[in-house]
Amino acid sequence: MNPDLRSKGLLAVKIFIPAALLLFVFLSSPTWSRSEGMGAAARDGDLTVSLQPRSPLQGQAVVISIRCRKSSVSPRQLRLLGKTYRTAAVGKGEYKAVCAVPLNAPLGAQPLEIVLADRRTVTRTLTVRKGDYGEEHLRLPAEMANPTSPAHLKQIKNDRRRLRRAYGSSAALIRFSHPFTMPLSSTIITPFGRRRYLNDIPKSPHGGIDLRGKTGTPVPAAAGGRVAFSGRLYYSGNAVIIDHGLDIFSLYLHLNSIAVAVGEQVKQGQIIGTVGSTGRVTGPHLHWGIKVNGIFVDPLEFIKESRLLLQPVGEE
Ligand SMILES: [Zn+2]
């Protein structure tokens, strides 16, 4: 071969291979926010992000596990579908978080943004799948279904204020050390997510599961935490809400009696009250719900997700 041609060929290889490598690195790297530019971006290897599941159903929570090799890329907060989420440090350079997909979330690819300590943003993609939970029609006395009396409306307004305060009390840490368990091992009367019609008027979908139970049956806490609310509400009757950290709350509604006070630390299995029929109900049962950062998620799925949240980063 002509030596001149060979050196030209070598030059082409010398340019082509690094260019192809650069293109590969660019395509396989996380999406950096445009405003921050590409130049100073950390390499993908500095940050490992795992999402479980990657394709959640509407009404499901997603557990995010993050490992970072530099403090500059440690996660500060996460953003999904207009909500901001806290992250909990669980080890050196290891973080966990839980995000929620609302029942009415748009389907398909949704960006999950991770805001880093150096203010850059890394994006991963979740694919939201349709959650089909069915519908049901209920009949209730008119004033119970749609309260109009000033006293009831005043109470409902006051309830909202008390609940806002309760839900604002969480912190960037995991308050439980064992996966969630069902508070009662009885039949599910009404599953999560059912679209409900009260006297033919559409209402918000069922935010939890209704478990069969006789009045007076003791109700244990599904996991350890701190009591964020304990008291009587217009719709929910006697209610206990436990804060499990990371804006995860479990709700126990329509109780006959309450056994815990706000601020109390509860252990998994500790009796928080008894089954009843207080509030807007047609009979005694336990309504058990899980709320993540203001969004109701399927409690049965959350039992599995709570296990993932407790697993060491990298072993999901
Ligand atoms: Zn219910």
Residues whose N, C-alpha, C, O or C-beta is under 5 A from the ligand:
A	BS01	ZN	I209 D210 H287
